[in-house]
Amino acid sequence: MRSFRLAGAPYVSPRGTSSVNGPGRGRRAFWLQTLRTVLLVLFLLSIYVEVPLNVGFLIPSFFTLLILIPLLALMYHRRVYWYELYFVVQVVLILLLTAFLSPGFEWLGEKLLGLVQTTSSIIGGILLLKLIGGLRQRWLTHALFALWVVLLVGATLEVVGVLTPVSDAFREAAYSEGNYGVYESDDRDVNLIGHVRPSLFTTEPSLLAIGFFVFINSWLVAAYSQRNLLVACIAALVMLGVSGSPILVLSLAVSLIIMLFSERNVSTLWFTIGLAFIGIAVAIYVRPDIASDLTARFSDAYQNIGTASASSENRRLVYPFVTLVDVLKNSPFFGVGISGKELVGDYSSLPIAAEYALGNNVLAWFFVYLGVVGSVLFGMAVRYYWRRMGINQPMLLVFLILALSQTMGGFETPRFWGYTFLFIGVVWKRSKMRDSAPTRFGKIEPGYAGDLPKHIGKSSQ
């Protein structure tokens, strides 16, 4: 029996393949998705390890800055929107204001270098967004799933000694240049959690925990379901036992926040929370030794808070904010300027070296560098940028970035901005899905239907 179709319309077979497009188009699309997925994984692994290059001055994550970003720029230079350029120009002007209107004009060269590095990192993040926008949802979620599973399995293999020689050799070769310090507190780790904490090709265990935290929660945002939430929580508990890092507790909290922005009714919410606590109780019952070791780890951290000890907790949660208050008392409008680290010692009241006074907290660095006026202007630029992108859950994105900022320093680095734009990308993708339904905290798109627009950030207005 003959079928009828409109004149000029392409024939579509029962399998849905157009004879105009043909199988060749499908193969090209497959290989294009493969290429984009490989580039995404390379980009994220590059900022995860952040191997530096010393060429008279230190280039952090040189593979990202010198190879991947130029390559992505060649791929997407014709898909740049005016509001993206406007955002970059705004960032440059704000950072210039902080460089010229902050104290310490003798450090202007270092500030301008920090401006270039920050701007390059943000441009790299925007290009990462375009790469994410070109990926089908299934490919993106599979890539993110593979990344956090690799980190979890790799960390476990390093703890049991299988990957330890390879990981140590990589650290010795990759981080011998520059001023990168390699973590060497094995005895302390054994006393606290019973084994040496894994670093898995990074300089310290916390960077492994940060990478896991970012990858698994990005995956959860991109592919939320109650089953995936349970998987994410169990995986975070396992990684907590393996690495002993408090960052994994933060990861669990962030996963629950993602649940708050994703579930539609209160009963399901409380059931899932109760299930999570039951899982934690079962894990403690099965392995009480891990629970006691982690309790000792957190007790040690609590006792060091507020002391002169340069513990990781003090460098993340205490020193940065004490220094922030000191800086804003003396230079409230534009802080010390972008990358004005050398000025921190002039204002800090802490009885420690200036290099430790700034600590490792990007949120504090943000206000120390930009001051009140610069921070407000920067926030307004970001708000306009997100609105033009069409992000409909900005508070979820704020929570994700705030949580990330509590785990690390390096406001100028490709690592921070790469992770930040990964969060922006998965929340933006979620905002663009069809058939969105309201939740208690915004909108959630229960399933992916169809392809996203080719051009990232196209406004629906």
Phi, psi and omega per residue, in radians:
M1 nan 2.277 -3.094
R2 -1.388 2.501 3.071
S3 -1.725 2.723 -3.129
F4 -1.984 2.498 3.078
R5 -2.571 2.839 -3.128
L6 -1.110 2.569 3.121
A7 -1.074 2.323 3.114
G8 1.518 -0.176 -3.138
A9 -1.352 2.445 3.127
P10 -1.191 2.555 3.097
Y11 -1.296 2.352 3.101
V12 -2.034 2.142 -3.123
S13 -1.248 2.920 3.094
P14 -0.997 -0.415 3.102
R15 -1.485 -0.065 3.071
G16 1.558 0.258 -3.118
T17 -1.767 2.144 -3.117
S18 -1.302 2.409 3.104
S19 -1.271 -0.354 3.073
V20 -1.226 -0.785 3.140
N21 -1.255 -0.827 3.089
G22 1.351 2.946 -3.136
P23 -1.175 -0.439 -3.141
G24 -1.094 -0.656 3.118
R25 -1.133 -0.674 3.104
G26 -1.106 -0.705 3.110
R27 -1.145 -0.717 3.114
R28 -1.100 -0.724 3.116
A29 -1.093 -0.697 3.125
F30 -1.081 -0.841 -3.109
W31 -1.201 -0.538 3.075
L32 -1.169 -0.740 3.075
Q33 -1.101 -0.673 3.105
T34 -1.096 -0.793 3.119
L35 -1.057 -0.792 -3.138
R36 -1.117 -0.680 3.124
T37 -1.143 -0.746 3.113
V38 -1.079 -0.767 3.128
L39 -1.124 -0.686 3.092
L40 -1.066 -0.836 -3.132
V41 -1.104 -0.752 3.105
L42 -1.081 -0.718 -3.139
F43 -1.094 -0.837 -3.079
L44 -1.214 -0.667 3.087
L45 -1.205 -0.583 3.126
S46 -1.127 -0.758 3.118
I47 -1.339 -0.377 3.065
Y48 -1.172 -0.851 -3.132
V49 -1.439 -0.564 3.101
E50 0.817 1.096 3.119
V51 -1.310 2.189 -3.103
P52 -1.516 2.870 3.045
L53 -2.340 2.213 -3.123
N54 -1.754 1.966 3.131
V55 -2.156 0.753 -2.994
G56 1.704 -0.581 2.940
F57 -2.384 2.808 -2.996
L58 -1.524 2.228 3.034
I59 -1.868 1.864 3.128
P60 -1.282 2.518 3.097
S61 0.866 0.989 -3.035
F62 -1.096 -0.552 3.135
F63 -1.116 -0.630 3.091
T64 -1.222 -0.866 -3.015
L65 -1.291 -0.650 -3.003
L66 -1.720 -0.308 -3.077
I67 -2.100 -1.007 -3.014
L68 -1.230 -0.783 -3.127
I69 -1.110 -0.814 3.051
P70 -1.041 -0.667 3.128
L71 -1.116 -0.801 3.117
L72 -1.153 -0.600 3.090
A73 -1.096 -0.679 3.079
L74 -1.138 -0.633 -3.115
M75 -1.265 -0.627 -2.948
Y76 -2.085 0.227 -3.054
H77 -1.140 -0.373 3.114
R78 -1.563 0.009 -3.130
R79 -2.037 0.619 3.133
V80 -1.715 2.270 -3.136
Y81 -1.678 2.726 -3.068
W82 -1.088 -0.629 -3.097
Y83 -1.217 -0.450 3.042
E84 -1.226 -0.756 3.052
L85 -1.093 -0.709 3.132
Y86 -1.062 -0.711 3.115
F87 -1.101 -0.801 3.140
V88 -1.100 -0.747 3.121
V89 -1.090 -0.744 3.096
Q90 -1.031 -0.792 -3.141
V91 -1.048 -0.794 -3.130
V92 -1.074 -0.781 -3.122
L93 -1.140 -0.702 3.126
I94 -1.127 -0.779 3.135
L95 -1.164 -0.603 3.051
L96 -1.104 -0.723 3.102
L97 -1.028 -0.789 -3.127
T98 -1.158 -0.579 -3.127
A99 -1.216 -0.710 -3.040
F100 -1.570 -0.481 -3.060
L101 -1.768 0.068 3.067
S102 -1.692 2.843 3.099
P103 -1.135 2.931 3.052
G104 1.410 0.916 -3.114
F105 -1.112 -0.399 3.128
E106 -1.181 -0.272 3.107
W107 -1.763 0.361 -3.077
L108 -1.046 -0.654 3.138
G109 -1.053 -0.778 3.120
E110 -1.149 -0.639 3.131
K111 -1.172 -0.726 3.127
L112 -1.171 -0.624 3.060
L113 -1.117 -0.713 3.065
G114 -1.121 -0.625 3.068
L115 -1.062 -0.800 3.137
V116 -1.091 -0.755 -3.121
Q117 -1.143 -0.767 3.131
T118 -1.110 -0.786 -3.140
T119 -1.104 -0.730 3.110
S120 -1.088 -0.702 -3.141
S121 -1.152 -0.697 3.122
I122 -1.186 -0.707 3.069
I123 -1.069 -0.727 3.060
G124 -1.048 -0.664 3.089
G125 -1.128 -0.710 3.106
I126 -1.117 -0.700 3.086
L127 -1.158 -0.614 3.045
L128 -1.087 -0.662 3.075
L129 -1.042 -0.743 3.139
K130 -1.139 -0.637 3.084
L131 -1.136 -0.756 3.095
I132 -1.112 -0.708 -3.138
G133 -1.108 -0.492 3.131
G134 -1.465 -0.099 -3.130
L135 -1.620 2.392 2.972
R136 -1.152 2.660 -3.048
Q137 -1.000 -0.714 -3.108
R138 -1.096 -0.733 3.140
W139 -1.158 -0.718 -3.135
L140 -1.106 -0.850 -3.100
T141 -1.151 -0.637 3.099
H142 -1.145 -0.687 3.132
A143 -1.133 -0.797 -3.137
L144 -1.152 -0.693 3.088
F145 -1.050 -0.799 -3.133
A146 -1.087 -0.652 -3.102
L147 -1.131 -0.847 -3.101
W148 -1.259 -0.533 3.077
V149 -1.161 -0.721 3.107
V150 -1.058 -0.746 3.125
L151 -1.125 -0.729 -3.125
L152 -1.155 -0.827 3.140
V153 -1.157 -0.759 3.134
G154 -1.074 -0.728 3.108
A155 -1.102 -0.717 3.118
T156 -1.105 -0.759 3.128
L157 -1.147 -0.561 3.100
E158 -1.239 -0.654 3.128
V159 -1.114 -0.711 -3.133
V160 -1.399 -0.075 3.024
G161 1.726 -0.042 -3.093
V162 -1.224 -0.792 -3.083
L163 -1.693 -0.047 -3.048
T164 -1.012 -0.835 3.142
P165 -1.068 -0.715 -3.126
V166 -1.175 -0.782 -3.138
S167 -1.106 -0.748 3.121
D168 -1.132 -0.707 3.129
A169 -1.131 -0.689 3.113
F170 -1.110 -0.789 3.129
R171 -1.058 -0.738 -3.123
E172 -1.097 -0.676 -3.109
A173 -1.400 -0.681 -2.985
A174 -1.428 -0.574 -2.992
Y175 -1.964 0.333 3.107
S176 -1.297 -0.437 3.108
E177 -1.501 2.645 3.059
G178 1.345 -2.847 -3.068
N179 -1.885 0.560 3.090
Y180 -1.321 2.166 3.093
G181 -1.634 2.330 3.127
V182 -1.682 2.334 -3.106
Y183 -1.102 2.237 -3.106
E184 -2.460 0.988 3.127
S185 -2.118 0.910 -3.058
D186 -1.110 -0.726 -3.118
D187 -1.095 -0.699 3.113
R188 -1.118 -0.715 3.119
D189 -1.061 -0.785 -3.122
V190 -1.099 -0.693 -3.140
N191 -1.177 -0.580 -3.042
L192 -1.527 -0.820 -3.043
I193 -2.146 0.054 3.027
G194 1.594 -0.105 3.098
H195 -2.738 2.883 3.108
V196 -1.263 2.260 -3.116
R197 -1.239 2.384 -3.117
P198 -1.347 2.576 3.046
S199 -1.962 -0.418 3.059
L200 0.831 1.206 3.024
F201 1.221 0.282 3.021
T202 -2.063 3.124 -3.082
T203 -1.400 -0.399 -3.090
E204 -2.688 2.754 -3.094
P205 -1.060 -0.549 -3.101
S206 -1.119 -0.534 3.123
L207 -1.208 -0.587 3.001
L208 -1.096 -0.799 -3.131
A209 -1.124 -0.678 3.128
I210 -1.127 -0.796 3.122
G211 -1.048 -0.764 3.109
F212 -1.084 -0.800 3.130
F213 -0.993 -0.777 -3.118
V214 -1.212 -0.818 -3.054
F215 -1.175 -0.759 -3.054
I216 -1.269 -0.613 3.127
N217 -1.371 -0.506 2.993
S218 -1.123 -0.735 3.088
W219 -1.075 -0.724 -3.117
L220 -1.156 -0.683 3.081
V221 -1.112 -0.758 -3.074
A222 -1.267 -0.483 -3.042
A223 -2.371 0.886 -3.038
Y224 -1.200 2.350 2.918
S225 -2.782 2.879 3.125
Q226 -1.124 -0.615 3.094
R227 -1.127 -0.797 -3.139
N228 -1.164 -0.577 3.064
L229 -1.091 -0.774 3.118
L230 -1.098 -0.729 3.099
V231 -1.072 -0.778 -3.124
A232 -1.093 -0.731 -3.134
C233 -1.176 -0.743 3.117
I234 -1.122 -0.751 3.139
A235 -1.104 -0.677 3.120
A236 -1.153 -0.664 3.091
L237 -1.135 -0.708 3.102
V238 -1.114 -0.790 3.124
M239 -1.134 -0.574 3.068
L240 -1.082 -0.734 3.093
G241 -1.189 -0.570 -3.120
V242 -1.346 -0.807 -3.021
S243 -1.718 -0.421 -3.140
G244 1.161 0.378 -3.084
S245 -1.628 2.318 3.073
P246 -1.085 -0.289 3.111
I247 -1.074 -0.495 3.128
L248 -1.227 -0.479 3.011
V249 -1.152 -0.723 3.055
L250 -1.082 -0.667 3.116
S251 -1.079 -0.726 3.081
L252 -1.075 -0.750 3.129
A253 -1.097 -0.711 3.134
V254 -1.142 -0.674 3.093
S255 -1.064 -0.674 3.106
L256 -1.218 -0.592 3.063
I257 -1.137 -0.722 3.071
I258 -1.036 -0.670 3.083
M259 -1.073 -0.717 3.133
L260 -1.058 -0.597 -3.135
F261 -1.514 0.012 -3.020
S262 -2.112 -0.530 -3.109
E263 -1.414 2.580 -3.040
R264 -1.694 -0.354 -3.111
N265 -2.360 2.696 -3.022
V266 -1.197 -0.640 -3.085
S267 -1.081 -0.767 3.096
T268 -1.098 -0.648 -3.141
L269 -1.046 -0.917 -3.095
W270 -1.194 -0.598 3.093
F271 -1.082 -0.765 -3.128
T272 -1.162 -0.712 3.098
I273 -1.090 -0.781 3.107
G274 -1.072 -0.688 3.105
L275 -1.099 -0.681 3.127
A276 -1.103 -0.757 3.141
F277 -1.175 -0.628 3.078
I278 -1.108 -0.730 3.108
G279 -1.074 -0.711 3.102
I280 -1.114 -0.744 -3.139
A281 -1.110 -0.719 3.120
V282 -1.113 -0.735 3.138
A283 -1.092 -0.701 3.115
I284 -1.158 -0.668 3.132
Y285 -1.165 -0.706 -3.102
V286 -1.254 -0.749 -3.112
R287 -2.174 1.290 -3.133
P288 -1.138 -0.420 3.132
D289 -1.155 -0.698 3.095
I290 -1.137 -0.716 3.139
A291 -1.076 -0.747 3.141
S292 -1.180 -0.653 3.104
D293 -1.130 -0.731 3.139
L294 -1.203 -0.612 3.077
T295 -1.077 -0.735 3.083
A296 -1.096 -0.665 3.118
R297 -1.088 -0.815 -3.130
F298 -1.237 -0.578 3.096
S299 -1.138 -0.741 3.099
D300 -1.087 -0.715 3.138
A301 -1.128 -0.751 -3.118
Y302 -1.112 -0.702 -3.120
Q303 -1.174 -0.476 -3.127
N304 -1.467 -0.292 -3.108
I305 -1.111 2.284 3.096
G306 1.468 -0.055 3.091
T307 -1.612 3.124 3.112
A308 -1.409 -0.023 3.128
S309 -1.195 2.327 -3.134
A310 -1.481 0.977 3.122
S311 -1.303 2.855 -3.132
S312 -1.120 -0.566 3.130
E313 -1.190 -0.750 3.095
N314 -1.111 -0.694 -3.093
R315 -1.264 -0.350 3.113
R316 -1.710 -0.636 -2.931
L317 -2.022 -0.323 -3.049
V318 -1.978 -1.098 -3.066
Y319 -0.957 -0.785 -3.081
P320 -1.044 -0.668 -3.067
F321 -1.434 -0.514 2.986
V322 -1.112 -0.768 3.114
T323 -1.144 -0.652 3.112
L324 -1.038 -0.804 3.113
V325 -1.078 -0.748 3.133
D326 -1.065 -0.734 -3.118
V327 -1.190 -0.798 -3.088
L328 -1.193 -0.423 3.041
K329 -1.135 -0.596 -3.051
N330 -1.726 -0.541 -3.121
S331 -2.479 1.326 -2.972
P332 -1.285 -0.533 -2.958
F333 -1.347 -0.861 -3.096
F334 -2.216 0.349 3.045
G335 0.986 -2.460 3.100
V336 -1.698 0.025 -3.107
G337 1.499 2.752 -3.133
I338 -1.000 2.247 3.136
S339 1.049 0.488 3.135
G340 -1.483 0.837 -3.077
K341 -1.064 -0.590 -3.066
E342 -1.109 -0.377 -3.121
L343 -1.500 -0.242 -3.062
V344 -1.072 -0.708 -3.138
G345 -1.083 -0.447 3.131
D346 -1.265 -0.417 -3.053
Y347 -1.920 -0.413 -3.022
S348 -1.188 2.390 3.096
S349 -1.693 0.024 -3.114
L350 -1.300 2.461 -3.136
P351 -1.464 0.834 -3.122
I352 -2.385 2.972 3.127
A353 -1.100 2.593 -3.098
A354 -1.054 -0.563 -3.118
E355 -1.141 -0.427 3.090
Y356 -1.631 -0.338 -3.048
A357 -1.134 -0.619 -3.140
L358 -1.283 -0.490 3.052
G359 1.215 -2.825 -3.118
N360 -2.222 1.340 3.129
N361 -2.627 1.866 -3.040
V362 -1.116 -0.585 3.121
L363 -1.061 -0.787 3.099
A364 -1.167 -0.721 3.100
W365 -1.003 -0.714 -3.114
F366 -0.965 -0.861 -3.124
F367 -1.327 -0.581 3.085
V368 -1.115 -0.755 -3.118
Y369 -1.248 -0.760 -2.948
L370 -1.780 -0.315 -3.093
G371 1.234 -3.025 -3.088
V372 -1.213 -0.864 -3.083
V373 -1.153 -0.843 3.141
G374 -1.069 -0.671 3.142
S375 -1.158 -0.719 3.122
V376 -1.123 -0.781 3.122
L377 -1.092 -0.734 3.124
F378 -1.112 -0.761 3.117
G379 -1.081 -0.673 3.103
M380 -1.143 -0.677 3.117
A381 -1.132 -0.739 3.130
V382 -1.151 -0.720 -3.132
R383 -1.063 -0.777 3.128
Y384 -1.125 -0.716 -3.139
Y385 -1.074 -0.790 3.130
W386 -1.134 -0.686 3.126
R387 -1.104 -0.726 3.130
R388 -1.174 -0.512 3.078
M389 -1.244 -0.442 -3.116
G390 1.541 0.505 3.105
I391 -1.289 2.141 -3.087
N392 -1.798 0.055 3.024
Q393 -2.259 1.113 -3.100
P394 -1.119 -0.533 -3.127
M395 -1.196 -0.622 3.043
L396 -1.055 -0.761 3.136
L397 -1.132 -0.684 3.092
V398 -1.068 -0.783 3.123
F399 -1.069 -0.753 -3.130
L400 -1.088 -0.797 -3.098
I401 -1.245 -0.661 3.080
L402 -1.081 -0.735 3.110
A403 -1.097 -0.767 3.102
L404 -1.055 -0.705 -3.081
S405 -1.137 -0.386 3.138
Q406 -1.421 -0.118 -3.038
T407 -1.805 -0.238 -2.958
M408 -2.665 2.840 2.967
G409 -1.864 -2.947 3.092
G410 1.558 1.053 -3.139
F411 -1.025 -0.525 -3.054
E412 -1.534 -0.133 -2.862
T413 -1.482 2.651 3.016
P414 -1.055 -0.498 -3.132
R415 -1.114 -0.886 -3.120
F416 -1.106 -0.840 -3.082
W417 -1.261 -0.542 3.058
G418 -1.120 -0.819 3.098
Y419 -1.113 -0.697 3.138
T420 -1.077 -0.810 -3.118
F421 -1.286 -0.374 2.979
L422 -1.136 -0.787 3.053
F423 -1.050 -0.786 3.118
I424 -1.036 -0.731 -3.093
G425 -1.107 -0.795 -3.098
V426 -1.248 -0.610 3.085
V427 -1.222 -0.679 3.094
W428 -1.115 -0.755 3.110
K429 -1.055 -0.740 3.129
R430 -1.090 -0.655 3.135
S431 -1.180 -0.447 -3.080
K432 -1.602 -0.072 3.119
M433 -1.188 2.696 -3.135
R434 -1.490 2.929 3.070
D435 1.027 0.765 3.131
S436 -1.224 2.547 -3.141
A437 -2.230 2.524 -3.084
P438 -1.263 2.568 2.990
T439 -2.139 -3.051 -3.141
R440 -1.211 -0.315 -3.034
F441 -2.197 0.344 -3.140
G442 2.442 -2.380 -3.135
K443 -2.132 2.610 3.050
I444 -2.353 2.365 3.141
E445 -1.752 1.940 -2.996
P446 -1.221 -0.371 -3.115
G447 -2.738 2.744 -3.134
Y448 -1.583 2.221 -3.135
A449 -2.284 1.895 3.087
G450 1.503 3.106 -3.118
D451 -1.573 2.656 3.013
L452 -1.345 2.806 3.053
P453 -1.007 2.592 -3.108
K454 -1.103 -0.619 -3.051
H455 -1.665 2.060 -3.119
I456 -1.156 2.504 3.028
G457 1.421 0.089 3.128
K458 -1.093 2.226 -3.081
S459 -1.313 2.501 3.092
S460 -1.478 -0.078 -3.112
Q461 -1.380 nan nan
